Amino acid sequence: MSHYKHITPVEREKILLLHSQNCTITYIANSIGRDKSTISRELSRNIVDNRYSAISAQTAYEAR
């Protein structure tokens, strides 16, 4: 059984807010209590045209 905890829609909104304020990945990770590799992976998977969208990220997650 995996102990991996998926990113929630609320966490995605926080990532969006902090990322749009040009906060570092480390700062975002510390702010929401996640590892910085999790945030980095989330952003790299879900940035389109240099923008992160929490709604699009959640939709893509659900499709996976």
PDB file of N, CA, C and O in Angstrom, chain B, residues numbered from 101:
ATOM      1  N   MET B 101       0.843  -1.191   0.000  1.00  0.00           N
ATOM      2  CA  MET B 101       0.000   0.000   0.000  1.00  0.00           C
ATOM      3  C   MET B 101       0.882   1.247   0.000  1.00  0.00           C
ATOM      4  O   MET B 101       1.848   1.346   0.757  1.00  0.00           O
ATOM      5  N   SER B 102       0.532   2.177  -0.852  1.00  0.00           N
ATOM      6  CA  SER B 102       1.313   3.406  -0.974  1.00  0.00           C
ATOM      7  C   SER B 102       0.915   4.409   0.104  1.00  0.00           C
ATOM      8  O   SER B 102      -0.258   4.522   0.460  1.00  0.00           O
ATOM      9  N   HIS B 103       1.891   5.125   0.612  1.00  0.00           N
ATOM     10  CA  HIS B 103       1.631   6.172   1.596  1.00  0.00           C
ATOM     11  C   HIS B 103       1.603   7.544   0.937  1.00  0.00           C
ATOM     12  O   HIS B 103       1.560   8.571   1.616  1.00  0.00           O
ATOM     13  N   TYR B 104       1.628   7.551  -0.396  1.00  0.00           N
ATOM     14  CA  TYR B 104       1.617   8.806  -1.132  1.00  0.00           C
ATOM     15  C   TYR B 104       0.272   9.506  -0.944  1.00  0.00           C
ATOM     16  O   TYR B 104      -0.782   8.885  -1.079  1.00  0.00           O
ATOM     17  N   LYS B 105       0.316  10.784  -0.635  1.00  0.00           N
ATOM     18  CA  LYS B 105      -0.886  11.594  -0.460  1.00  0.00           C
ATOM     19  C   LYS B 105      -0.987  12.555  -1.635  1.00  0.00           C
ATOM     20  O   LYS B 105      -0.099  13.381  -1.851  1.00  0.00           O
ATOM     21  N   HIS B 106      -2.055  12.446  -2.382  1.00  0.00           N
ATOM     22  CA  HIS B 106      -2.239  13.286  -3.562  1.00  0.00           C
ATOM     23  C   HIS B 106      -2.443  14.747  -3.163  1.00  0.00           C
ATOM     24  O   HIS B 106      -2.924  15.051  -2.071  1.00  0.00           O
ATOM     25  N   ILE B 107      -2.070  15.629  -4.066  1.00  0.00           N
ATOM     26  CA  ILE B 107      -2.252  17.061  -3.850  1.00  0.00           C
ATOM     27  C   ILE B 107      -3.748  17.367  -3.956  1.00  0.00           C
ATOM     28  O   ILE B 107      -4.417  16.926  -4.891  1.00  0.00           O
ATOM     29  N   THR B 108      -4.249  18.106  -3.012  1.00  0.00           N
ATOM     30  CA  THR B 108      -5.674  18.436  -2.983  1.00  0.00           C
ATOM     31  C   THR B 108      -5.952  19.693  -3.814  1.00  0.00           C
ATOM     32  O   THR B 108      -5.034  20.455  -4.117  1.00  0.00           O
ATOM     33  N   PRO B 109      -7.214  19.906  -4.178  1.00  0.00           N
ATOM     34  CA  PRO B 109      -7.554  21.147  -4.894  1.00  0.00           C
ATOM     35  C   PRO B 109      -7.197  22.404  -4.096  1.00  0.00           C
ATOM     36  O   PRO B 109      -6.787  23.406  -4.681  1.00  0.00           O
ATOM     37  N   VAL B 110      -7.346  22.366  -2.783  1.00  0.00           N
ATOM     38  CA  VAL B 110      -6.989  23.522  -1.951  1.00  0.00           C
ATOM     39  C   VAL B 110      -5.489  23.776  -2.021  1.00  0.00           C
ATOM     40  O   VAL B 110      -5.059  24.926  -2.115  1.00  0.00           O
ATOM     41  N   GLU B 111      -4.688  22.712  -1.978  1.00  0.00           N
ATOM     42  CA  GLU B 111      -3.231  22.865  -2.094  1.00  0.00           C
ATOM     43  C   GLU B 111      -2.868  23.419  -3.466  1.00  0.00           C
ATOM     44  O   GLU B 111      -1.962  24.243  -3.587  1.00  0.00           O
ATOM     45  N   ARG B 112      -3.575  22.966  -4.499  1.00  0.00           N
ATOM     46  CA  ARG B 112      -3.306  23.488  -5.849  1.00  0.00           C
ATOM     47  C   ARG B 112      -3.599  24.979  -5.928  1.00  0.00           C
ATOM     48  O   ARG B 112      -2.866  25.717  -6.587  1.00  0.00           O
ATOM     49  N   GLU B 113      -4.652  25.432  -5.270  1.00  0.00           N
ATOM     50  CA  GLU B 113      -4.954  26.869  -5.240  1.00  0.00           C
ATOM     51  C   GLU B 113      -3.842  27.643  -4.527  1.00  0.00           C
ATOM     52  O   GLU B 113      -3.466  28.731  -4.962  1.00  0.00           O
ATOM     53  N   LYS B 114      -3.318  27.087  -3.438  1.00  0.00           N
ATOM     54  CA  LYS B 114      -2.212  27.739  -2.726  1.00  0.00           C
ATOM     55  C   LYS B 114      -0.958  27.779  -3.590  1.00  0.00           C
ATOM     56  O   LYS B 114      -0.236  28.776  -3.603  1.00  0.00           O
ATOM     57  N   ILE B 115      -0.702  26.685  -4.314  1.00  0.00           N
ATOM     58  CA  ILE B 115       0.445  26.655  -5.228  1.00  0.00           C
ATOM     59  C   ILE B 115       0.278  27.738  -6.284  1.00  0.00           C
ATOM     60  O   ILE B 115       1.222  28.466  -6.588  1.00  0.00           O
ATOM     61  N   LEU B 116      -0.931  27.843  -6.844  1.00  0.00           N
ATOM     62  CA  LEU B 116      -1.212  28.873  -7.851  1.00  0.00           C
ATOM     63  C   LEU B 116      -0.934  30.265  -7.298  1.00  0.00           C
ATOM     64  O   LEU B 116      -0.244  31.062  -7.933  1.00  0.00           O
ATOM     65  N   LEU B 117      -1.464  30.554  -6.132  1.00  0.00           N
ATOM     66  CA  LEU B 117      -1.295  31.875  -5.531  1.00  0.00           C
ATOM     67  C   LEU B 117       0.183  32.194  -5.297  1.00  0.00           C
ATOM     68  O   LEU B 117       0.667  33.254  -5.692  1.00  0.00           O
ATOM     69  N   LEU B 118       0.883  31.280  -4.659  1.00  0.00           N
ATOM     70  CA  LEU B 118       2.293  31.533  -4.336  1.00  0.00           C
ATOM     71  C   LEU B 118       3.169  31.561  -5.588  1.00  0.00           C
ATOM     72  O   LEU B 118       4.094  32.368  -5.681  1.00  0.00           O
ATOM     73  N   HIS B 119       2.880  30.682  -6.551  1.00  0.00           N
ATOM     74  CA  HIS B 119       3.655  30.666  -7.790  1.00  0.00           C
ATOM     75  C   HIS B 119       3.446  31.968  -8.569  1.00  0.00           C
ATOM     76  O   HIS B 119       4.386  32.499  -9.161  1.00  0.00           O
ATOM     77  N   SER B 120       2.210  32.480  -8.566  1.00  0.00           N
ATOM     78  CA  SER B 120       1.932  33.726  -9.280  1.00  0.00           C
ATOM     79  C   SER B 120       2.610  34.924  -8.617  1.00  0.00           C
ATOM     80  O   SER B 120       2.803  35.964  -9.246  1.00  0.00           O
ATOM     81  N   GLN B 121       2.975  34.767  -7.329  1.00  0.00           N
ATOM     82  CA  GLN B 121       3.704  35.817  -6.619  1.00  0.00           C
ATOM     83  C   GLN B 121       5.217  35.609  -6.711  1.00  0.00           C
ATOM     84  O   GLN B 121       5.990  36.255  -6.002  1.00  0.00           O
ATOM     85  N   ASN B 122       5.623  34.703  -7.592  1.00  0.00           N
ATOM     86  CA  ASN B 122       7.041  34.392  -7.845  1.00  0.00           C
ATOM     87  C   ASN B 122       7.773  33.854  -6.621  1.00  0.00           C
ATOM     88  O   ASN B 122       8.973  34.080  -6.461  1.00  0.00           O
ATOM     89  N   CYS B 123       7.053  33.143  -5.762  1.00  0.00           N
ATOM     90  CA  CYS B 123       7.697  32.506  -4.613  1.00  0.00           C
ATOM     91  C   CYS B 123       8.510  31.306  -5.095  1.00  0.00           C
ATOM     92  O   CYS B 123       8.189  30.702  -6.119  1.00  0.00           O
ATOM     93  N   THR B 124       9.545  30.971  -4.365  1.00  0.00           N
ATOM     94  CA  THR B 124      10.388  29.836  -4.734  1.00  0.00           C
ATOM     95  C   THR B 124       9.659  28.525  -4.455  1.00  0.00           C
ATOM     96  O   THR B 124       8.718  28.474  -3.664  1.00  0.00           O
ATOM     97  N   ILE B 125      10.114  27.477  -5.120  1.00  0.00           N
ATOM     98  CA  ILE B 125       9.551  26.142  -4.895  1.00  0.00           C
ATOM     99  C   ILE B 125       9.727  25.741  -3.439  1.00  0.00           C
ATOM    100  O   ILE B 125       8.824  25.149  -2.847  1.00  0.00           O
ATOM    101  N   THR B 126      10.868  26.054  -2.859  1.00  0.00           N
ATOM    102  CA  THR B 126      11.118  25.730  -1.454  1.00  0.00           C
ATOM    103  C   THR B 126      10.136  26.450  -0.546  1.00  0.00           C
ATOM    104  O   THR B 126       9.614  25.853   0.396  1.00  0.00           O
ATOM    105  N   TYR B 127       9.879  27.717  -0.812  1.00  0.00           N
ATOM    106  CA  TYR B 127       8.932  28.489  -0.004  1.00  0.00           C
ATOM    107  C   TYR B 127       7.516  27.917  -0.135  1.00  0.00           C
ATOM    108  O   TYR B 127       6.807  27.764   0.860  1.00  0.00           O
ATOM    109  N   ILE B 128       7.114  27.604  -1.363  1.00  0.00           N
ATOM    110  CA  ILE B 128       5.785  27.025  -1.589  1.00  0.00           C
ATOM    111  C   ILE B 128       5.665  25.704  -0.833  1.00  0.00           C
ATOM    112  O   ILE B 128       4.667  25.463  -0.154  1.00  0.00           O
ATOM    113  N   ALA B 129       6.668  24.862  -0.949  1.00  0.00           N
ATOM    114  CA  ALA B 129       6.648  23.559  -0.284  1.00  0.00           C
ATOM    115  C   ALA B 129       6.530  23.707   1.228  1.00  0.00           C
ATOM    116  O   ALA B 129       5.728  23.022   1.862  1.00  0.00           O
ATOM    117  N   ASN B 130       7.313  24.581   1.791  1.00  0.00           N
ATOM    118  CA  ASN B 130       7.261  24.802   3.242  1.00  0.00           C
ATOM    119  C   ASN B 130       5.911  25.380   3.672  1.00  0.00           C
ATOM    120  O   ASN B 130       5.409  25.056   4.748  1.00  0.00           O
ATOM    121  N   SER B 131       5.332  26.225   2.838  1.00  0.00           N
ATOM    122  CA  SER B 131       4.056  26.859   3.168  1.00  0.00           C
ATOM    123  C   SER B 131       2.900  25.877   3.246  1.00  0.00           C
ATOM    124  O   SER B 131       1.985  26.043   4.053  1.00  0.00           O
ATOM    125  N   ILE B 132       2.947  24.849   2.401  1.00  0.00           N
ATOM    126  CA  ILE B 132       1.833  23.894   2.413  1.00  0.00           C
ATOM    127  C   ILE B 132       2.207  22.547   3.021  1.00  0.00           C
ATOM    128  O   ILE B 132       1.404  21.614   3.024  1.00  0.00           O
ATOM    129  N   GLY B 133       3.426  22.453   3.532  1.00  0.00           N
ATOM    130  CA  GLY B 133       3.838  21.234   4.222  1.00  0.00           C
ATOM    131  C   GLY B 133       4.106  20.052   3.306  1.00  0.00           C
ATOM    132  O   GLY B 133       3.813  18.906   3.648  1.00  0.00           O
ATOM    133  N   ARG B 134       4.658  20.338   2.156  1.00  0.00           N
ATOM    134  CA  ARG B 134       4.999  19.304   1.178  1.00  0.00           C
ATOM    135  C   ARG B 134       6.490  19.355   0.877  1.00  0.00           C
ATOM    136  O   ARG B 134       7.156  20.355   1.142  1.00  0.00           O
ATOM    137  N   ASP B 135       6.999  18.273   0.324  1.00  0.00           N
ATOM    138  CA  ASP B 135       8.390  18.223  -0.101  1.00  0.00           C
ATOM    139  C   ASP B 135       8.545  19.073  -1.358  1.00  0.00           C
ATOM    140  O   ASP B 135       7.635  19.151  -2.183  1.00  0.00           O
ATOM    141  N   LYS B 136       9.704  19.706  -1.490  1.00  0.00           N
ATOM    142  CA  LYS B 136       9.895  20.589  -2.651  1.00  0.00           C
ATOM    143  C   LYS B 136       9.901  19.808  -3.966  1.00  0.00           C
ATOM    144  O   LYS B 136       9.575  20.372  -5.010  1.00  0.00           O
ATOM    145  N   SER B 137      10.265  18.526  -3.938  1.00  0.00           N
ATOM    146  CA  SER B 137      10.209  17.736  -5.171  1.00  0.00           C
ATOM    147  C   SER B 137       8.767  17.518  -5.627  1.00  0.00           C
ATOM    148  O   SER B 137       8.502  17.425  -6.826  1.00  0.00           O
ATOM    149  N   THR B 138       7.844  17.439  -4.681  1.00  0.00           N
ATOM    150  CA  THR B 138       6.424  17.299  -5.014  1.00  0.00           C
ATOM    151  C   THR B 138       5.923  18.548  -5.735  1.00  0.00           C
ATOM    152  O   THR B 138       5.194  18.456  -6.723  1.00  0.00           O
ATOM    153  N   ILE B 139       6.321  19.715  -5.231  1.00  0.00           N
ATOM    154  CA  ILE B 139       5.909  20.978  -5.845  1.00  0.00           C
ATOM    155  C   ILE B 139       6.549  21.130  -7.217  1.00  0.00           C
ATOM    156  O   ILE B 139       5.892  21.539  -8.175  1.00  0.00           O
ATOM    157  N   SER B 140       7.811  20.805  -7.307  1.00  0.00           N
ATOM    158  CA  SER B 140       8.517  20.888  -8.579  1.00  0.00           C
ATOM    159  C   SER B 140       7.856  19.997  -9.626  1.00  0.00           C
ATOM    160  O   SER B 140       7.643  20.421 -10.762  1.00  0.00           O
ATOM    161  N   ARG B 141       7.535  18.780  -9.248  1.00  0.00           N
ATOM    162  CA  ARG B 141       6.877  17.834 -10.150  1.00  0.00           C
ATOM    163  C   ARG B 141       5.483  18.350 -10.563  1.00  0.00           C
ATOM    164  O   ARG B 141       5.106  18.274 -11.732  1.00  0.00           O
ATOM    165  N   GLU B 142       4.740  18.866  -9.596  1.00  0.00           N
ATOM    166  CA  GLU B 142       3.410  19.416  -9.879  1.00  0.00           C
ATOM    167  C   GLU B 142       3.495  20.548 -10.897  1.00  0.00           C
ATOM    168  O   GLU B 142       2.715  20.589 -11.848  1.00  0.00           O
ATOM    169  N   LEU B 143       4.430  21.456 -10.701  1.00  0.00           N
ATOM    170  CA  LEU B 143       4.568  22.582 -11.626  1.00  0.00           C
ATOM    171  C   LEU B 143       5.054  22.126 -12.999  1.00  0.00           C
ATOM    172  O   LEU B 143       4.552  22.598 -14.019  1.00  0.00           O
ATOM    173  N   SER B 144       6.015  21.224 -13.033  1.00  0.00           N
ATOM    174  CA  SER B 144       6.543  20.794 -14.332  1.00  0.00           C
ATOM    175  C   SER B 144       5.498  20.023 -15.136  1.00  0.00           C
ATOM    176  O   SER B 144       5.497  20.087 -16.365  1.00  0.00           O
ATOM    177  N   ARG B 145       4.621  19.304 -14.465  1.00  0.00           N
ATOM    178  CA  ARG B 145       3.566  18.564 -15.166  1.00  0.00           C
ATOM    179  C   ARG B 145       2.440  19.468 -15.660  1.00  0.00           C
ATOM    180  O   ARG B 145       1.776  19.153 -16.647  1.00  0.00           O
ATOM    181  N   ASN B 146       2.227  20.583 -14.980  1.00  0.00           N
ATOM    182  CA  ASN B 146       1.002  21.339 -15.207  1.00  0.00           C
ATOM    183  C   ASN B 146       1.182  22.785 -15.654  1.00  0.00           C
ATOM    184  O   ASN B 146       0.202  23.528 -15.714  1.00  0.00           O
ATOM    185  N   ILE B 147       2.389  23.199 -15.965  1.00  0.00           N
ATOM    186  CA  ILE B 147       2.576  24.548 -16.513  1.00  0.00           C
ATOM    187  C   ILE B 147       2.413  24.478 -18.026  1.00  0.00           C
ATOM    188  O   ILE B 147       3.106  23.723 -18.707  1.00  0.00           O
ATOM    189  N   VAL B 148       1.485  25.278 -18.536  1.00  0.00           N
ATOM    190  CA  VAL B 148       1.231  25.365 -19.973  1.00  0.00           C
ATOM    191  C   VAL B 148       1.352  26.825 -20.362  1.00  0.00           C
ATOM    192  O   VAL B 148       0.759  27.698 -19.728  1.00  0.00           O
ATOM    193  N   ASP B 149       2.117  27.083 -21.399  1.00  0.00           N
ATOM    194  CA  ASP B 149       2.359  28.464 -21.853  1.00  0.00           C
ATOM    195  C   ASP B 149       2.865  29.344 -20.714  1.00  0.00           C
ATOM    196  O   ASP B 149       2.462  30.499 -20.581  1.00  0.00           O
ATOM    197  N   ASN B 150       3.742  28.789 -19.905  1.00  0.00           N
ATOM    198  CA  ASN B 150       4.395  29.495 -18.797  1.00  0.00           C
ATOM    199  C   ASN B 150       3.422  29.893 -17.689  1.00  0.00           C
ATOM    200  O   ASN B 150       3.710  30.805 -16.914  1.00  0.00           O
ATOM    201  N   ARG B 151       2.258  29.211 -17.604  1.00  0.00           N
ATOM    202  CA  ARG B 151       1.259  29.514 -16.574  1.00  0.00           C
ATOM    203  C   ARG B 151       0.807  28.220 -15.903  1.00  0.00           C
ATOM    204  O   ARG B 151       0.669  27.181 -16.548  1.00  0.00           O
ATOM    205  N   TYR B 152       0.584  28.306 -14.615  1.00  0.00           N
ATOM    206  CA  TYR B 152       0.035  27.195 -13.839  1.00  0.00           C
ATOM    207  C   TYR B 152      -1.430  27.478 -13.559  1.00  0.00           C
ATOM    208  O   TYR B 152      -1.785  28.574 -13.127  1.00  0.00           O
ATOM    209  N   SER B 153      -2.275  26.497 -13.804  1.00  0.00           N
ATOM    210  CA  SER B 153      -3.701  26.625 -13.522  1.00  0.00           C
ATOM    211  C   SER B 153      -4.108  25.501 -12.578  1.00  0.00           C
ATOM    212  O   SER B 153      -3.946  24.326 -12.905  1.00  0.00           O
ATOM    213  N   ALA B 154      -4.631  25.852 -11.423  1.00  0.00           N
ATOM    214  CA  ALA B 154      -5.063  24.849 -10.453  1.00  0.00           C
ATOM    215  C   ALA B 154      -6.195  23.997 -11.013  1.00  0.00           C
ATOM    216  O   ALA B 154      -6.240  22.789 -10.779  1.00  0.00           O
ATOM    217  N   ILE B 155      -7.101  24.616 -11.743  1.00  0.00           N
ATOM    218  CA  ILE B 155      -8.238  23.880 -12.318  1.00  0.00           C
ATOM    219  C   ILE B 155      -7.759  22.891 -13.378  1.00  0.00           C
ATOM    220  O   ILE B 155      -8.176  21.733 -13.387  1.00  0.00           O
ATOM    221  N   SER B 156      -6.889  23.349 -14.263  1.00  0.00           N
ATOM    222  CA  SER B 156      -6.351  22.469 -15.287  1.00  0.00           C
ATOM    223  C   SER B 156      -5.525  21.335 -14.676  1.00  0.00           C
ATOM    224  O   SER B 156      -5.576  20.198 -15.143  1.00  0.00           O
ATOM    225  N   ALA B 157      -4.767  21.657 -13.633  1.00  0.00           N
ATOM    226  CA  ALA B 157      -3.963  20.647 -12.954  1.00  0.00           C
ATOM    227  C   ALA B 157      -4.852  19.584 -12.314  1.00  0.00           C
ATOM    228  O   ALA B 157      -4.549  18.394 -12.385  1.00  0.00           O
ATOM    229  N   GLN B 158      -5.941  20.009 -11.694  1.00  0.00           N
ATOM    230  CA  GLN B 158      -6.867  19.065 -11.064  1.00  0.00           C
ATOM    231  C   GLN B 158      -7.550  18.196 -12.126  1.00  0.00           C
ATOM    232  O   GLN B 158      -7.727  16.994 -11.928  1.00  0.00           O
ATOM    233  N   THR B 159      -7.928  18.804 -13.240  1.00  0.00           N
ATOM    234  CA  THR B 159      -8.564  18.063 -14.328  1.00  0.00           C
ATOM    235  C   THR B 159      -7.613  17.020 -14.902  1.00  0.00           C
ATOM    236  O   THR B 159      -8.010  15.883 -15.157  1.00  0.00           O
ATOM    237  N   ALA B 160      -6.365  17.408 -15.102  1.00  0.00           N
ATOM    238  CA  ALA B 160      -5.349  16.475 -15.628  1.00  0.00           C
ATOM    239  C   ALA B 160      -5.117  15.336 -14.641  1.00  0.00           C
ATOM    240  O   ALA B 160      -4.979  14.182 -15.049  1.00  0.00           O
ATOM    241  N   TYR B 161      -5.072  15.646 -13.350  1.00  0.00           N
ATOM    242  CA  TYR B 161      -4.895  14.622 -12.316  1.00  0.00           C
ATOM    243  C   TYR B 161      -6.047  13.614 -12.370  1.00  0.00           C
ATOM    244  O   TYR B 161      -5.825  12.405 -12.319  1.00  0.00           O
ATOM    245  N   GLU B 162      -7.278  14.123 -12.473  1.00  0.00           N
ATOM    246  CA  GLU B 162      -8.438  13.242 -12.513  1.00  0.00           C
ATOM    247  C   GLU B 162      -8.445  12.367 -13.760  1.00  0.00           C
ATOM    248  O   GLU B 162      -8.897  11.222 -13.723  1.00  0.00           O
ATOM    249  N   ALA B 163      -7.943  12.914 -14.862  1.00  0.00           N
ATOM    250  CA  ALA B 163      -7.867  12.152 -16.113  1.00  0.00           C
ATOM    251  C   ALA B 163      -6.821  11.038 -16.041  1.00  0.00           C
ATOM    252  O   ALA B 163      -6.976   9.984 -16.656  1.00  0.00           O
ATOM    253  N   ARG B 164      -5.750  11.292 -15.276  1.00  0.00           N
ATOM    254  CA  ARG B 164      -4.710  10.264 -15.122  1.00  0.00           C
ATOM    255  C   ARG B 164      -5.245   9.115 -14.303  1.00  0.00           C
ATOM    256  O   ARG B 164      -4.527   8.145 -14.059  1.00  0.00           O
TER     257      ARG B 164
END
